[in-house]
């Protein structure tokens, strides 16, 4: 799924209360940046029913 597809799916949910696609995109970006920051800090991020993400360095 691309970012654009994710924004389209979320924009069609009843729970977004008429938010613009731009606002939804900003929320998704902010969420992913917060996850990235936490993974860098604590080396992992866990979210129930979504999974656990672990930071890995690649060369």
C-alpha positions as CSV (number, residue, x, y, z in Angstrom):
1,X,0.0,0.0,0.0
2,X,1.4,3.4,-0.9
3,X,1.1,6.5,1.3
4,X,-1.5,7.9,-1.1
5,X,-3.6,4.7,-0.9
6,X,-3.4,4.8,2.9
7,X,-4.6,8.4,2.9
8,X,-7.5,7.5,0.6
9,X,-8.5,4.6,2.8
10,X,-8.4,6.7,6.0
11,X,-10.3,9.5,4.4
12,X,-13.2,7.1,3.6
13,X,-13.5,6.0,7.3
14,X,-16.4,7.4,9.3
15,X,-14.0,8.3,12.2
16,X,-12.2,11.1,10.4
17,X,-14.9,13.7,10.8
18,X,-14.6,15.4,7.4
19,X,-10.8,16.0,7.7
20,X,-9.1,17.0,4.5
21,X,-6.8,14.6,2.8
22,X,-4.0,17.0,3.5
23,X,-4.8,16.9,7.3
24,X,-4.9,13.1,7.2
25,X,-1.6,13.0,5.4
26,X,-0.1,15.3,8.1
27,X,-1.4,13.1,10.9
28,X,0.0,10.0,9.2
29,X,3.4,11.7,8.7
30,X,3.5,12.9,12.3
31,X,2.6,9.4,13.6
32,X,5.3,7.8,11.5
33,X,7.9,10.4,12.6
34,X,7.0,9.8,16.2
35,X,7.4,6.0,15.7
36,X,10.8,6.5,14.0
37,X,12.0,8.7,16.9
38,X,11.0,6.2,19.5
39,X,12.6,3.3,17.6
40,X,15.8,5.3,17.4
41,X,15.6,6.1,21.1
42,X,14.5,2.8,22.6
43,X,15.4,0.5,19.7
44,X,11.8,-0.8,19.4
45,X,8.2,0.4,19.1
46,X,5.2,-1.8,19.9
47,X,1.5,-1.2,19.0
48,X,-1.1,-3.8,19.9
49,X,-2.7,-5.6,17.0
50,X,-0.2,-3.9,14.6
51,X,3.1,-5.3,15.7
52,X,6.6,-4.6,17.1
53,X,9.1,-2.6,15.1
54,X,12.8,-3.0,15.9
55,X,15.5,-0.7,14.7
56,X,18.0,-2.4,12.4
57,X,21.1,-0.8,10.8
58,X,21.8,-1.7,7.2
59,X,24.9,-1.1,5.2
